[in-house]
Amino acid sequence: MDPNTALSGEGRAEAWVARLASPECTAQERAEFDRWLDESPQHVDEYVRAERTHQLAAALANDEMLQAAARIAWRATGREAARSRWWAPTALAASLLVATVVGVTWLRTAPAPVADERHATAIGEQRSLRLADGTRVLLDTDSAIVARFSERGREVVLDRGRVRFEVAADPARPFLVKAGRGEIRDIGTTFQVEKTDAVVSVGLIEGSVIVSGGVAQASSTLQPGQQLSYDDSGRLGAAEPMDIKAAQAWPAGNLVFKNRRLDALLLEMNRYSATKLRLAEPGLGAIPVSGVFHIGDQASLLEVLERGWSLKGEPNDDGDIVLRRKSG
């Protein structure tokens, strides 16, 4: 089946939702779906709306409480409908409306799944684990997530830090990562999300993800090798090239820097240690540095900076290490 044939607008999006959920969906069809998403931002919005509608419809169809609500609503309106034949269509619509309202209200007030998965790492720690659905997750230093899975979907909330996801394929249950004011909707892929105080960065390694901000209708589909950021207002930045080598390096315990600022390197290294590296002068932060640095190995970094950039590290009264130019 080609969802693009003889369909237009949201009809194609609904057809794609159905096709991707089918076990018979082929790799060629998934590639065609990716191309369709790339054609227009409107296609992304249509797909997101269709998928959410599909999830709600599935909940209404499969939940016994919602089915009971529909039967009660039909009986209530059906008695009135028996008095007048012309009332029948209206009664049916009214019963469905009541059932939907009851269903949506119940869904919004239903308790969270009991089996929440909570995972966190300490400063300097990295942890690899597998979630209940088979998704592989790597938590970087000082990171925390909460995973909430149900029959209708999979959701992970990133509280802080940086996490890499290798998502287990399950078209019937979308994988959603919430971070700050935005969310990342996965379509079977490998990607990473980093949340700092006010900025969330998303980088795609393979596959496809849809990033939605807190602003209505704002979304962007990333391609492999792209990244974007959004702030606490939820406004999305433009997609830009991603340093794949750097993205592949930190899970292996390394930081790869190519002609980047020294203050950016220190910011990364400080995430892995309680002892912080400081600069004696703000101007030192603009020094360009390149190299592969082992995560958490401050001693080796200080040796490299002394030999290559004539910077000397000295402890201060707070227990941190202050970098300053060597005299003479």
HELIX and SHEET records of a PDB file:
HELIX    1   1 GLU A   10  LEU A   20  1                                  11    
HELIX    2   2 ALA A   27  GLU A   39  1                                  13    
HELIX    3   3 PRO A   41  ASN A   62  1                                  22    
HELIX    4   4 GLU A   64  ALA A   81  1                                  18    
HELIX    5   5 ARG A   85  TRP A   87  5                                   3    
HELIX    6   6 ALA A   88  THR A  109  1                                  22    
HELIX    7   7 ILE A  244  ALA A  249  1                                   6    
HELIX    8   8 TRP A  250  ALA A  252  5                                   3    
HELIX    9   9 LEU A  262  ASN A  270  1                                   9    
HELIX   10  10 PRO A  282  ALA A  286  5                                   5    
HELIX   11  11 GLN A  298  TRP A  309  1                                  12    
SHEET    1   A 5 GLU A 117  ALA A 120  0                                        
SHEET    2   A 5 ALA A 144  PHE A 149 -1                                        
SHEET    3   A 5 ARG A 154  GLU A 166 -1                                        
SHEET    4   A 5 ARG A 136  LEU A 139 -1                                        
SHEET    5   A 5 ARG A 127  ARG A 130 -1                                        
SHEET    1   B 7 GLU A 117  ALA A 120  0                                        
SHEET    2   B 7 ALA A 144  PHE A 149 -1                                        
SHEET    3   B 7 ARG A 154  GLU A 166 -1                                        
SHEET    4   B 7 PHE A 175  ALA A 179  1                                        
SHEET    5   B 7 GLY A 182  ASP A 186 -1                                        
SHEET    6   B 7 VAL A 209  SER A 212 -1                                        
SHEET    7   B 7 SER A 219  LEU A 222 -1                                        
SHEET    1   C 7 GLU A 117  ALA A 120  0                                        
SHEET    2   C 7 ALA A 144  PHE A 149 -1                                        
SHEET    3   C 7 ARG A 154  GLU A 166 -1                                        
SHEET    4   C 7 THR A 190  LYS A 195 -1                                        
SHEET    5   C 7 VAL A 199  GLU A 206 -1                                        
SHEET    6   C 7 GLN A 226  ASP A 231 -1                                        
SHEET    7   C 7 GLU A 240  PRO A 241 -1                                        
SHEET    1   D 2 ASN A 254  ARG A 261  0                                        
SHEET    2   D 2 PRO A 288  HIS A 294 -1                                        
SHEET    1   E 3 LEU A 277  LEU A 279  0                                        
SHEET    2   E 3 ILE A 321  ARG A 325  1                                        
SHEET    3   E 3 LEU A 311  PRO A 315 -1                                        
END                                                                             
